[in-house]
């Protein structure tokens, strides 16, 4: 990269939704304004205030329908008057909106138009029941296909991918791997106080994960444990140049360096070229690793977009940790678990921590920043000295937009 | 006339009540299903919601819209198939809105019985008063030539009596839903000796279409459900009387309510359940049943005395619980009726006075809502009741007596040929009363 780019001062709100003790579907809940303020404030307080910010960017997918609010970039001055009359942008790429917000900030720093960018991702989804939320989320797909699509559009899409995986590689071996992915997610979430599944105390997670799907009420191949949460929440982080770090008084030990990024899109009007592969995620990740001049063997941990358990397995394969069809074995052998070769989604991922769609890409970055700087609390993993990198793979829609980032502790 | 033709003109009497409105809902949804099978028949179906109260009928329309929406939300996967040919309905929300309109269009409300004349089917869900039911049926049925079939929701009146008094010649059957009909899976089916076989066959098909669990009961007053419930109340009242020698009446009521709910792991204590159904309704059912009970007295002095003081229970129109034997705040028990003071004594006061005498819950106890969800429900219950039968506390002793009596009632219902089997009795209590276990069991043998 032409200029060093850093991240620091990450902040996550809780991921609110079913599972959290505070959540009651019939009681009033904090809304968009609350989460926006809390996350932005959480980061601003760590970088010496809004006066240090050159520009801001917010990633959001569907506030226009979930809470009937567009034009979210103009919310920044609500947080702090010092952000009035400064640039702010809202970006959207379905569930990769958070990743796009980060990229937007990275590009501004690289272009030398900013030294400090406040990047924020946000979504509030519990404003409607899941059956109606599914309509809003379906807009991440090609709308002319909605009529023929499943009632729960994206669970339907990924159920189809699961069926393809079963057909190609066998259901008997795959289903236990999906259950294992669920178990890992919940166990990791139990270590993170902001996670939606933080207080999940189910004893037999594998049996739950093995629950037979019911096509009459949901999908043919996925049960609800296979799905990410319906979540309200926000995450924020600062993207900085070297000058930005100095301006904000951030110690290098509290920041991480972005050494590579990849960004790829695929034709939304077309079905997946190969349902057994996340080819766009793979393309973005390959680019990111090439830019960072590393291989998968240099990675200590990965945050992958497990909107569904099958996406977890396919993410492992897209990264090249396992060949096509072998992702299930890699997971079953425990390599992606907390104590495994390469821990994935160490605070629970989309299934365990939660999936406030527009915030997820930023949440991934905050988790990696916490792990790489030793701020992950009970969720902290050991960072091997010979593998000092973290990777995030954020996906929008059914593998239509992908943002991958490589990060490392400042050397 | 085949199954679907019987839905050409259906009338629900008492449609403004909780049972009637539920029956209306289920019938409307069944009409929708039939209409989708043969869309050209759709305009021929008519569902009359009849009640004396216009206000109730207005409330019923709101209730229907809300319930159809809930049903649509649950069935959305199937509804998308149902509406797959309507290109303009794309999102789930659009499909559900259309479903509500399509189901509601069958329903016509009115306060006049004239609406019901010439019905192919009449669902009767008015109050549990034999004279009223007969009067209404006679008025609809006219002088002669009627082919209308009647499905009565009575929970206690012998069907043969209604048939005879209304002169229906077998065109009536007992189709007893549990409250609320939209949720409770149980239907007791009571054919009299004269009930037409084709009416019985239709009723079986209708219950199946509504995905109800059908349990047959012989035509003996009270049938299976109230046959057990009323005797359960009588036993509770006798236990209260015994306890009242050493305790105040509110204390005794609290003890039995606590034993029946917590020690016996039931969804409600017996007096809370009495309030839920209505003290007045329970008294009425006992009065209806009593003349038919050879060698048994189904009158309850405690219930009669409560009614003299106008302690009625029952539910408010919004479904919340009215005060009865117990008082309530947001569904939580807050007091016990004191007949001397004619007021409620705070439950905390009574609990503090008598809970220590009762003893703690035996080891292995789980609240009812946890037990019914437990994959190892049978094992957990087996283990808990084993521990309960080994306990000597007052609470455990009362629970054992109560459990044994409940079993005796179940066996009596089979002996008196009300129920065909103890399995049927257990099914009614499991599905109609949401008990975690059937009354005929071996838990209290030791």
Interface residues (C-beta under 8 A of the other chain):
Chain A: X129 X131 X132 X134 X135 X138 X146 X147 X150 X151 X152 X215 X216 X217 X218
Chain B: X73 X74 X76 X77 X78 X79 X80 X84 X87 X90 X91 X92 X93 X96
